[in-house]
Amino acid sequence: MGLDNLDICLLYKAEGTRMIRAIGCLFLCFLVGGAPAALASEPPPAEAFARIAAISSVTISPDGRHVAAVVSLDGEISAVAIWETDALGSAPVLVGTEARSQIQSVGFAANDRLFVTTQQLVEHNPFSGRAERSFGYRRQVLDLDGNVVRTSLRFDGLSPAQQAFIGIGSLVSMLPADPENILVAAPISRDIYRLNLYTGRAGRVERGSTRFSAPQADLYGDIRAMQNFDFDSGAAYIGVWLKHPDTGQMEEHFRWYARDREPVSIAAFTTDPNIVLINTTDGRDHAAIVEYHIRERELGEIAFAHPFFDASGVVLSRAEADYGEILGFSYQGERGRVFWVDPVMEEVERQMRVALGVQMTEVHWTDIASGQTMSFDVPDGADITITDWSDNRDRFVVRRSGGSTPPEFYVVANNRVQLLGRAYPELQGAPLGRVQLVQYAARDGLQIPAILTTPDPEIFGPGPWPSIVTPHGGPWARDNLDWDSSGWTQYFAARGYAVLQPQFRGSQGWGQRLWRAGDREWGRAMQDDKDDGALWMIAQGIAVEGQIAMHGYSYGGYAAMMAAARSDGLYRCAAAGAGLATIDLFRRSTYNSRFLREFQHPTADGEDPLSYVSNVSIPVLLYTGDRDTVVPPSESQAFASALRRAGKDADIVILPDMEHSINTWNPTNFAAILTTVESFLHTSCQMPPR
């Protein structure tokens, strides 16, 4: 039953009391030990990887008295679960969605109010007015009993159907210093409203403008930063505006040009109204957090910089005693990390590593830009991340995960560590292999980072093994030394394949040198990096020569097509998901955006797989979703048709009811990809595991 014409409803209330108790028992099972371990003799089925996570988005209230999470008992439908922190073994309150909606995330807006985001599937878009299958995001506020807080929000320019479609708009600030209100922004008008979490009343605090976007509030809810997109003598740029601490006027302080690709953003407001912290490369290979003095319009000291990785953000205190003080700095290491400057958080992280058995191993690293070498520790298996904490930093949510360890969530309270749940309980105990951070030299000497997953040697022997090179999409993206929610690494490692995820030139998040080295190198040096990774695996005794496949999706699908089109005999077969047969589609889509036209469009150049069909001499699998509008099925179909005209075989699979982006996939989509590629490796490719 819907409430207030929206899609949140309370599950199993009244007549469903028995179901709540049964679910509570299931979560108690998670608390005391989790689901039964998988049998080592049989690899886990695709459904165990493809399911909606049993638990995710775990959060704790500011006072630490309640914990909430997105849960899925059957792996297909999601709900919000709410526990009392001191009674985690008791049945939680469960709140679910109507059909065609899934809960994406949950967070505490106040001690007894939740901010919930749902993804909903619609066949008729209320904004475009067209009958089209699309996904929308709705944001709502709930109380701890799962009831929707009705609001007076009525955004200018929206019809009732459009208002219901988006809910309360986008979040601007949780206002941690104001426990009764949050700030939200309207679409179209971009007006900003203060919304009372208890009465539902909303008042406009600032009129929006089509000129400005990305409003940022300071520690006390004052909008002190915005961005605008404009042109300077025809050159596209993003302007960063800050409010003057004396006059209160917004003034432009930074202007970063799309063509320069050196973004500047406001990382945090400090307790000093004249000093903000910005994230910028400012000519460096890696982004740093730097002080900026507003009145003087001058950069100050570097607050945080890592020698080999990009700084990404600032963690501030919400405690009354040190409100707004810096607790730590986040950065993009081998996975997302925080460098804690607060001794309490540093000690909690240390103790949790000990309590949860984290083992570290030394990695020797060469900086891609400078060639400088050093060693640092990374987890040998799983590591922990403190994902949330009470304002007073006495209760915590901890995530334990790794490349071969599906996420586990723990609650630390009253000097106890309790397991709340496992994201993929069916995978507990399964032999998912070993995952490592490695580097190898490309043929021109450039150092290429990579994530290497090798199968369990007790089951599949010491190696070498049949192997798969799996380039990421993007191409401006990256992989991490953490759990891969796509399943593409551990699914195949559990079946005896070694998997390499090369962070080829053009990958983003490893520094400017590697990123820019991919410019106009599609199918050229970018492709060499993947091939050099395969050759490195052979030289290291990891891969069996002649038993290497490439499997990629989106840009990775393009790379797999290109691997088949190269006549170097390195790969036994190639599986291309939603790949581009030519670069033209990507070039047209980036040209149509006035920002991307200068930011990314000039970098997309190189070789087209379609032009080299005559070179293909290995089996090729092409798969794509029938609802993909980003890389439409016609790209895969064009490549398949060209192969057939050239007298070559091509397997093409159009997966039903699947779009391009992974966040829109349902469990059936995930499982279909895994089983389709596995079947191809066994049959057409004739590369079954040993």
TAHUQUI-V67378 format. One record per residue. N is the residue number from 1. PHI is phi as a letter, one per 30 degrees, with the letter a starting at -180 (* if undefined). OMEGA is omega as a letter, one per 40 degrees, with the letter a starting at -180 (none if undefined). BURIAL is + if it has 9 or more other C-alpha atoms within 8 Angstrom, else -. Layout:
# TAHUQUI-V67378
N_PHI_OMEGA_BURIAL + N_PHI_OMEGA_BURIAL
This chain:
# TAHUQUI-V67378
1_*_a_- + 2_d_i_+ + 3_b_i_+ + 4_h_i_- + 5_i_a_- + 6_c_a_+ + 7_c_i_+ + 8_d_i_+ + 9_b_a_+ + 10_d_a_+ + 11_d_i_- + 12_i_i_+ + 13_d_i_- + 14_i_a_- + 15_d_a_- + 16_c_a_+ + 17_e_a_+ + 18_d_i_- + 19_d_i_- + 20_d_i_+ + 21_d_a_+ + 22_d_i_- + 23_d_i_+ + 24_e_i_+ + 25_d_i_+ + 26_d_a_- + 27_d_i_+ + 28_d_i_+ + 29_e_i_+ + 30_d_a_+ + 31_d_a_+ + 32_c_i_- + 33_l_i_- + 34_i_a_+ + 35_d_i_+ + 36_e_a_- + 37_d_i_+ + 38_d_i_+ + 39_d_a_- + 40_d_a_- + 41_d_a_- + 42_b_i_- + 43_d_a_+ + 44_d_i_+ + 45_d_a_- + 46_e_a_+ + 47_d_i_- + 48_d_i_+ + 49_d_a_+ + 50_d_a_+ + 51_d_i_+ + 52_d_a_+ + 53_e_i_+ + 54_d_i_+ + 55_a_i_+ + 56_a_i_+ + 57_h_a_+ + 58_d_a_+ + 59_b_a_+ + 60_b_a_+ + 61_d_a_+ + 62_e_i_+ + 63_d_i_+ + 64_i_a_+ + 65_d_a_+ + 66_b_i_+ + 67_b_i_+ + 68_b_i_+ + 69_a_i_+ + 70_d_a_+ + 71_b_i_+ + 72_b_a_+ + 73_d_a_- + 74_c_i_- + 75_i_a_+ + 76_b_a_+ + 77_b_a_+ + 78_c_i_+ + 79_a_i_+ + 80_c_i_+ + 81_c_a_+ + 82_b_i_+ + 83_c_i_+ + 84_d_a_+ + 85_d_a_+ + 86_d_i_- + 87_b_a_- + 88_d_i_+ + 89_d_i_+ + 90_d_a_+ + 91_d_i_+ + 92_d_i_+ + 93_d_a_+ + 94_c_i_+ + 95_b_a_+ + 96_b_a_+ + 97_c_i_+ + 98_d_i_+ + 99_e_i_- + 100_i_i_- + 101_b_i_+ + 102_b_i_+ + 103_d_a_+ + 104_c_a_+ + 105_a_i_+ + 106_b_i_+ + 107_a_i_+ + 108_d_i_+ + 109_d_i_+ + 110_a_a_+ + 111_e_a_+ + 112_b_i_+ + 113_b_a_+ + 114_c_i_+ + 115_c_a_+ + 116_c_i_+ + 117_c_i_+ + 118_c_i_+ + 119_c_a_+ + 120_b_i_+ + 121_c_a_+ + 122_b_i_+ + 123_c_i_- + 124_b_a_+ + 125_d_a_+ + 126_d_i_+ + 127_d_i_- + 128_d_a_- + 129_i_a_- + 130_c_i_- + 131_d_a_- + 132_b_i_- + 133_d_a_+ + 134_b_i_+ + 135_c_i_+ + 136_b_a_+ + 137_c_a_+ + 138_c_a_+ + 139_c_a_+ + 140_b_i_+ + 141_c_i_+ + 142_b_i_+ + 143_d_a_+ + 144_d_i_+ + 145_c_i_- + 146_i_a_+ + 147_d_i_+ + 148_d_i_+ + 149_d_i_+ + 150_d_a_- + 151_b_i_+ + 152_c_a_- + 153_d_i_- + 154_b_a_- + 155_d_i_+ + 156_e_i_- + 157_i_a_- + 158_c_i_+ + 159_d_i_- + 160_e_i_- + 161_d_i_- + 162_d_i_+ + 163_d_i_+ + 164_d_a_+ + 165_d_a_+ + 166_c_a_+ + 167_i_a_+ + 168_c_i_+ + 169_i_a_+ + 170_c_a_+ + 171_d_i_+ + 172_c_i_+ + 173_a_i_+ + 174_d_i_+ + 175_h_a_+ + 176_d_i_- + 177_d_a_- + 178_b_a_- + 179_d_a_+ + 180_c_a_- + 181_b_i_+ + 182_b_i_+ + 183_c_i_+ + 184_b_a_+ + 185_c_i_+ + 186_d_i_+ + 187_d_i_+ + 188_i_a_- + 189_d_a_+ + 190_i_i_+ + 191_d_i_+ + 192_c_a_+ + 193_b_i_+ + 194_c_a_+ + 195_c_i_+ + 196_d_a_+ + 197_d_a_+ + 198_c_i_- + 199_c_a_- + 200_i_a_+ + 201_d_a_+ + 202_b_i_+ + 203_b_i_- + 204_d_i_+ + 205_c_i_- + 206_a_i_- + 207_d_i_+ + 208_d_i_+ + 209_a_i_+ + 210_d_i_- + 211_d_a_- + 212_c_i_+ + 213_b_i_+ + 214_h_i_- + 215_d_i_+ + 216_b_i_+ + 217_c_i_+ + 218_d_a_+ + 219_d_a_+ + 220_c_i_+ + 221_j_i_+ + 222_d_i_- + 223_d_a_+ + 224_b_i_+ + 225_b_i_+ + 226_b_i_+ + 227_b_i_+ + 228_b_i_+ + 229_c_a_+ + 230_a_a_- + 231_b_i_- + 232_b_a_- + 233_h_i_- + 234_i_a_- + 235_c_a_+ + 236_d_i_+ + 237_b_i_+ + 238_c_i_+ + 239_c_i_+ + 240_c_a_+ + 241_c_i_+ + 242_b_i_+ + 243_d_i_+ + 244_d_a_+ + 245_d_a_+ + 246_c_a_- + 247_d_a_- + 248_i_a_- + 249_d_i_- + 250_d_a_+ + 251_b_i_- + 252_d_a_+ + 253_c_i_+ + 254_b_i_- + 255_b_i_+ + 256_c_a_+ + 257_c_a_+ + 258_e_a_+ + 259_d_a_- + 260_d_i_- + 261_h_i_- + 262_b_a_+ + 263_d_i_- + 264_b_i_+ + 265_b_i_- + 266_d_a_+ + 267_d_a_+ + 268_a_i_+ + 269_c_a_+ + 270_c_i_+ + 271_d_i_- + 272_c_a_- + 273_d_a_- + 274_c_a_+ + 275_b_i_+ + 276_c_i_+ + 277_c_a_+ + 278_c_i_+ + 279_c_a_+ + 280_a_i_+ + 281_d_i_+ + 282_h_i_- + 283_i_i_- + 284_d_i_- + 285_d_a_+ + 286_c_i_+ + 287_d_i_+ + 288_b_i_+ + 289_c_a_+ + 290_b_i_+ + 291_d_i_+ + 292_b_a_+ + 293_c_a_+ + 294_d_a_+ + 295_e_a_- + 296_d_a_- + 297_h_a_- + 298_b_i_- + 299_d_i_- + 300_c_a_- + 301_d_i_- + 302_d_a_+ + 303_d_i_+ + 304_a_i_+ + 305_a_i_+ + 306_c_a_+ + 307_d_a_- + 308_b_a_- + 309_b_a_+ + 310_d_i_+ + 311_d_a_+ + 312_b_a_+ + 313_a_a_+ + 314_b_i_+ + 315_c_a_+ + 316_c_i_+ + 317_d_i_+ + 318_c_a_+ + 319_d_a_+ + 320_d_a_- + 321_d_a_- + 322_b_a_- + 323_e_i_+ + 324_i_i_+ + 325_d_a_+ + 326_d_i_+ + 327_c_a_+ + 328_a_i_+ + 329_b_i_+ + 330_d_i_+ + 331_a_a_+ + 332_c_i_+ + 333_d_i_- + 334_d_i_- + 335_a_i_- + 336_d_a_+ + 337_b_i_+ + 338_b_i_- + 339_c_a_- + 340_d_i_+ + 341_c_i_+ + 342_d_a_+ + 343_d_i_- + 344_d_a_- + 345_d_i_+ + 346_d_a_+ + 347_d_i_- + 348_d_i_- + 349_d_a_+ + 350_d_a_- + 351_d_i_- + 352_d_i_+ + 353_d_i_+ + 354_d_a_- + 355_d_a_- + 356_c_i_- + 357_i_i_- + 358_d_i_+ + 359_c_a_+ + 360_c_i_- + 361_b_a_- + 362_d_i_- + 363_c_i_+ + 364_c_a_- + 365_b_i_+ + 366_c_i_+ + 367_d_a_+ + 368_d_a_+ + 369_d_a_- + 370_c_a_- + 371_i_i_- + 372_d_a_- + 373_c_i_- + 374_a_i_- + 375_b_i_- + 376_b_a_- + 377_c_i_- + 378_b_i_+ + 379_d_i_+ + 380_c_a_+ + 381_j_a_+ + 382_d_i_+ + 383_b_a_+ + 384_c_i_+ + 385_b_i_+ + 386_d_a_+ + 387_c_i_+ + 388_a_a_+ + 389_a_i_+ + 390_d_a_+ + 391_e_a_+ + 392_d_i_+ + 393_h_i_+ + 394_b_i_+ + 395_b_a_+ + 396_b_i_+ + 397_c_a_+ + 398_b_i_+ + 399_c_i_+ + 400_c_a_+ + 401_a_i_+ + 402_a_a_+ + 403_e_i_+ + 404_c_i_+ + 405_b_i_+ + 406_e_a_+ + 407_e_i_+ + 408_b_a_+ + 409_c_a_+ + 410_b_i_+ + 411_c_i_+ + 412_c_a_+ + 413_a_i_+ + 414_h_i_- + 415_i_i_- + 416_b_i_- + 417_c_a_- + 418_c_i_- + 419_d_i_+ + 420_d_i_+ + 421_l_i_+ + 422_c_a_+ + 423_d_a_+ + 424_b_a_+ + 425_d_a_+ + 426_d_a_+ + 427_c_a_+ + 428_d_i_+ + 429_i_a_- + 430_d_i_+ + 431_d_a_+ + 432_c_i_+ + 433_i_a_+ + 434_c_a_+ + 435_c_a_+ + 436_b_i_+ + 437_c_a_+ + 438_b_i_+ + 439_b_i_+ + 440_b_a_+ + 441_c_i_+ + 442_d_a_+ + 443_d_i_- + 444_c_i_- + 445_j_i_- + 446_d_i_- + 447_d_a_+ + 448_c_i_+ + 449_d_i_+ + 450_a_i_+ + 451_c_a_+ + 452_c_i_+ + 453_c_i_+ + 454_c_a_+ + 455_d_a_+ + 456_d_a_+ + 457_d_i_- + 458_d_i_- + 459_c_a_- + 460_c_i_+ + 461_i_a_- + 462_d_a_- + 463_j_e_+ + 464_d_a_+ + 465_b_i_+ + 466_e_a_+ + 467_b_i_+ + 468_b_i_+ + 469_c_a_+ + 470_b_i_+ + 471_d_i_+ + 472_d_i_+ + 473_d_i_+ + 474_k_e_+ + 475_d_a_+ + 476_d_a_+ + 477_a_i_+ + 478_a_i_+ + 479_c_a_- + 480_b_i_+ + 481_d_a_+ + 482_a_a_+ + 483_d_i_+ + 484_c_a_+ + 485_d_i_- + 486_d_a_+ + 487_i_a_+ + 488_d_i_- + 489_c_a_+ + 490_d_i_+ + 491_e_a_+ + 492_d_i_+ + 493_d_i_+ + 494_d_i_+ + 495_c_i_+ + 496_j_i_+ + 497_c_i_+ + 498_d_a_+ + 499_b_i_+ + 500_c_i_+ + 501_c_a_+ + 502_d_i_+ + 503_c_a_+ + 504_d_i_+ + 505_e_a_+ + 506_j_i_+ + 507_d_a_+ + 508_c_i_+ + 509_j_i_+ + 510_c_i_+ + 511_j_a_+ + 512_d_a_+ + 513_d_a_+ + 514_d_a_+ + 515_e_a_+ + 516_d_a_+ + 517_d_i_+ + 518_d_a_+ + 519_e_i_+ + 520_h_a_+ + 521_c_i_+ + 522_e_i_+ + 523_i_a_+ + 524_c_a_+ + 525_d_i_+ + 526_d_i_+ + 527_d_i_+ + 528_e_a_+ + 529_e_i_+ + 530_d_i_+ + 531_d_i_+ + 532_d_i_+ + 533_d_i_+ + 534_d_i_+ + 535_d_i_- + 536_d_i_+ + 537_d_i_+ + 538_d_a_+ + 539_d_a_- + 540_d_a_- + 541_i_a_+ + 542_c_a_+ + 543_c_i_+ + 544_d_i_+ + 545_e_a_- + 546_i_a_- + 547_b_a_+ + 548_b_i_+ + 549_c_i_+ + 550_c_i_+ + 551_b_i_+ + 552_b_a_+ + 553_b_a_+ + 554_i_i_+ + 555_e_i_+ + 556_d_i_+ + 557_d_i_+ + 558_e_a_+ + 559_d_i_+ + 560_d_i_+ + 561_e_a_+ + 562_d_i_+ + 563_d_i_+ + 564_d_a_+ + 565_d_i_+ + 566_d_a_+ + 567_c_a_- + 568_c_i_- + 569_i_a_- + 570_d_a_+ + 571_c_i_+ + 572_d_i_+ + 573_a_a_+ + 574_b_i_+ + 575_c_a_+ + 576_c_i_+ + 577_c_i_+ + 578_h_a_+ + 579_d_i_+ + 580_c_i_+ + 581_d_i_+ + 582_b_i_+ + 583_d_a_+ + 584_e_a_- + 585_e_i_+ + 586_d_a_+ + 587_d_i_+ + 588_d_a_- + 589_d_i_- + 590_d_i_+ + 591_d_a_+ + 592_d_i_- + 593_c_a_- + 594_d_i_- + 595_d_a_+ + 596_d_i_+ + 597_e_i_+ + 598_c_a_+ + 599_d_a_+ + 600_b_a_+ + 601_e_a_+ + 602_d_a_+ + 603_d_a_+ + 604_c_i_+ + 605_a_i_+ + 606_l_a_+ + 607_c_i_+ + 608_c_i_+ + 609_e_a_+ + 610_d_a_+ + 611_d_a_- + 612_b_a_+ + 613_e_a_+ + 614_d_a_- + 615_d_a_+ + 616_d_i_+ + 617_b_a_- + 618_b_i_+ + 619_d_a_+ + 620_b_i_+ + 621_c_i_+ + 622_c_i_+ + 623_b_a_+ + 624_a_i_+ + 625_c_a_+ + 626_d_a_+ + 627_c_a_+ + 628_d_i_+ + 629_c_i_- + 630_d_i_- + 631_b_a_+ + 632_d_a_+ + 633_e_a_+ + 634_e_i_- + 635_d_i_+ + 636_d_a_+ + 637_d_i_+ + 638_d_i_+ + 639_d_i_+ + 640_d_a_+ + 641_d_i_- + 642_d_i_+ + 643_d_a_+ + 644_d_i_+ + 645_d_i_- + 646_d_i_- + 647_i_a_- + 648_c_i_+ + 649_d_i_- + 650_b_i_+ + 651_c_i_- + 652_b_a_+ + 653_b_i_- + 654_c_a_+ + 655_d_a_+ + 656_d_i_- + 657_h_a_- + 658_b_i_+ + 659_c_a_+ + 660_d_a_+ + 661_d_a_- + 662_d_a_- + 663_d_i_- + 664_c_a_+ + 665_d_i_+ + 666_c_a_- + 667_e_i_+ + 668_d_i_- + 669_d_a_+ + 670_e_a_+ + 671_d_a_+ + 672_d_i_+ + 673_d_a_- + 674_d_a_+ + 675_d_i_+ + 676_d_i_- + 677_d_i_+ + 678_d_i_+ + 679_d_i_- + 680_d_i_+ + 681_d_a_+ + 682_d_a_+ + 683_c_a_- + 684_e_a_- + 685_d_a_+ + 686_h_i_- + 687_b_i_+ + 688_d_i_- + 689_d_a_- + 690_d_none_-
